[in-house]
Amino acid sequence: SLNIFPVWVPGGTLSVAAAEGGGARFSAAFPPCPEGLPEPETVASLPPPAPGRRVLVVDDEPEMAQLMLRLLRDDGLVAEAVTDYGAARSRLRDGRFDLVVSDVNLGDFKGTEFILEAKDLSPRPAFVLVTGNVLDRAADWDAEGLDVPVLSKPFLRTDFLRAVRRALSRKSGAWR
């Protein structure tokens, strides 16, 4: 299937023509960028890194967990990942993490359950939630009263690092 939405919204066009030897050839054309667009954010404009801090990644998609691990380790953090709720609960209690990055939907469990369980930990880790279900706003509602950022997958590297660095910088304050 083909999604024309990213082409159509900014006023672009999509054309299709028969390709040599069979098949189809698609071409997308986009209008020029409007004047005054802000420059894309770079890593240099993010909050300062927090090298050496410990991060637990919880995602039931191994590929996504590995991607987040790579981004975190490249940012100087000590990170490990688990792909199921039971292992995550065990590591959360034993690991003394500064931050937990968790998928919202973990099969029968939700990442917000970790946040509630962590209230009794000392020290308490900060949290960042990620979700691939952008059409279901329940993730935002679940996290709304918990003062936890929710990132939609796929996310940009800079958006991920911004959320992680902000959460780690806020960790020294009181947990809400």
C-alpha positions as CSV (number, residue, x, y, z in Angstrom):
1,S,0.0,0.0,0.0
2,L,1.0,3.6,-0.5
3,N,0.4,6.5,1.8
4,I,0.0,9.8,-0.1
5,F,-0.6,11.8,3.1
6,P,3.0,13.0,3.6
7,V,3.1,14.2,0.0
8,W,-0.4,15.7,-0.2
9,V,-0.3,17.7,3.1
10,P,2.5,20.1,2.2
11,G,0.9,20.6,-1.3
12,G,3.0,18.0,-3.2
13,T,2.0,15.7,-6.0
14,L,2.5,12.0,-6.6
15,S,2.5,10.6,-10.1
16,V,2.7,7.1,-11.4
17,A,3.8,5.8,-14.8
18,A,4.4,2.4,-16.3
19,A,8.1,1.4,-15.8
20,E,10.2,-0.3,-18.5
21,G,9.9,-4.0,-18.2
22,G,6.7,-3.9,-16.2
23,G,5.8,-2.5,-12.8
24,A,5.2,1.1,-11.9
25,R,7.4,4.1,-11.3
26,F,6.2,6.6,-8.6
27,S,7.5,10.2,-8.5
28,A,6.8,12.7,-5.7
29,A,7.2,16.4,-6.1
30,F,7.1,18.9,-3.2
31,P,6.8,22.7,-3.2
32,P,9.7,24.8,-2.0
33,C,10.1,25.3,1.8
34,P,8.4,28.5,2.9
35,E,10.6,31.4,4.1
36,G,11.4,31.6,7.8
37,L,11.2,27.9,8.7
38,P,13.3,27.2,11.8
39,E,16.5,25.3,11.5
40,P,16.2,21.7,12.6
41,E,17.4,21.1,16.1
42,T,20.8,19.6,16.5
43,V,22.3,17.6,19.4
44,A,24.3,20.7,20.3
45,S,21.1,22.5,21.2
46,L,19.9,19.8,23.6
47,P,20.2,19.8,27.4
48,P,23.7,18.7,28.5
49,P,24.4,14.9,28.4
50,A,24.6,12.9,31.7
51,P,27.3,10.3,31.0
52,G,27.6,7.3,33.3
53,R,23.9,7.4,34.4
54,R,22.1,4.1,34.4
55,V,19.1,3.5,32.1
56,L,16.8,0.5,31.8
57,V,15.0,0.1,28.5
58,V,11.8,-1.9,28.5
59,D,10.3,-2.7,25.1
60,D,8.7,-6.0,23.8
61,E,10.0,-5.3,20.3
62,P,13.7,-6.4,20.5
63,E,14.7,-4.3,17.5
64,M,13.3,-1.1,19.1
65,A,15.0,-2.0,22.4
66,Q,18.3,-2.4,20.6
67,L,17.9,1.0,18.8
68,M,17.2,2.8,22.1
69,L,20.2,1.0,23.7
70,R,22.5,2.2,20.9
71,L,21.2,5.8,21.1
72,L,21.7,5.8,24.9
73,R,25.1,4.2,24.9
74,D,26.2,6.6,22.1
75,D,25.2,9.4,24.5
76,G,27.5,8.1,27.2
77,L,24.9,6.3,29.3
78,V,25.1,2.9,30.8
79,A,22.1,1.1,29.4
80,E,20.5,-2.3,29.4
81,A,17.3,-3.7,28.0
82,V,14.7,-6.3,28.8
83,T,11.8,-7.3,26.6
84,D,9.2,-8.6,29.0
85,Y,7.4,-7.2,32.1
86,G,8.6,-9.8,34.5
87,A,12.2,-9.3,33.8
88,A,11.7,-5.5,33.9
89,R,10.1,-5.7,37.3
90,S,13.0,-7.7,38.6
91,R,15.6,-5.4,37.1
92,L,13.8,-2.3,38.3
93,R,13.9,-3.5,41.9
94,D,17.6,-4.7,41.8
95,G,19.2,-2.3,39.4
96,R,19.2,1.2,41.0
97,F,18.5,2.9,37.7
98,D,18.5,6.6,37.1
99,L,16.0,6.4,34.3
100,V,13.5,3.8,32.8
101,V,12.5,4.2,29.2
102,S,9.5,1.9,28.7
103,D,7.1,1.1,25.9
104,V,3.5,1.9,27.0
105,N,2.0,-1.3,25.7
106,L,3.8,-4.5,26.9
107,G,1.3,-7.2,26.1
108,D,-1.0,-7.5,29.1
109,F,0.9,-4.8,31.0
110,K,1.5,-1.1,30.6
111,G,4.6,0.9,31.1
112,T,2.7,3.2,33.5
113,E,2.6,0.3,35.9
114,F,6.3,0.6,36.4
115,I,6.0,4.2,37.3
116,L,3.5,3.3,40.1
117,E,5.7,0.5,41.3
118,A,8.7,2.8,41.4
119,K,7.1,5.1,43.9
120,D,8.4,2.9,46.7
121,L,12.0,2.7,45.4
122,S,14.8,4.6,46.9
123,P,16.2,6.3,44.9
124,R,13.3,6.5,42.4
125,P,14.2,6.4,38.7
126,A,12.9,9.0,36.3
127,F,10.7,7.7,33.4
128,V,10.2,8.3,29.7
129,L,7.4,6.4,27.9
130,V,7.4,5.5,24.2
131,T,4.5,4.2,22.2
132,G,3.9,3.0,18.6
133,N,0.1,3.4,18.9
134,V,-0.2,7.0,18.0
135,L,-3.9,6.7,17.2
136,D,-4.8,5.6,20.7
137,R,-4.4,8.6,23.0
138,A,-4.8,6.4,26.1
139,A,-1.1,6.4,26.6
140,D,-1.1,10.2,27.0
141,W,-4.1,9.9,29.4
142,D,-2.4,7.1,31.4
143,A,0.7,9.2,31.8
144,E,-1.0,12.6,32.1
145,G,-1.2,12.7,35.9
146,L,2.2,11.1,36.3
147,D,4.3,14.0,34.8
148,V,6.1,11.7,32.4
149,P,6.9,12.5,28.8
150,V,5.4,10.2,26.1
151,L,7.3,9.9,22.7
152,S,5.6,8.5,19.6
153,K,7.5,5.9,17.7
154,P,9.2,6.3,15.3
155,F,10.9,9.2,17.0
156,L,13.8,11.4,15.9
157,R,17.2,10.9,17.7
158,T,17.1,14.5,18.9
159,D,13.6,14.1,20.3
160,F,14.6,10.9,22.1
161,L,17.8,12.4,23.6
162,R,15.9,15.6,24.6
163,A,13.4,13.6,26.6
164,V,16.1,11.4,28.2
165,R,18.3,14.3,29.1
166,R,15.5,16.4,30.5
167,A,14.2,13.4,32.6
168,L,17.7,12.8,34.0
169,S,18.2,16.5,34.7
170,R,14.9,16.6,36.6
171,K,15.6,13.5,38.5
172,S,17.5,15.4,41.2
173,G,14.2,17.1,42.1
174,A,11.2,15.7,43.9
175,W,9.2,13.0,42.1
176,R,5.7,14.0,41.4
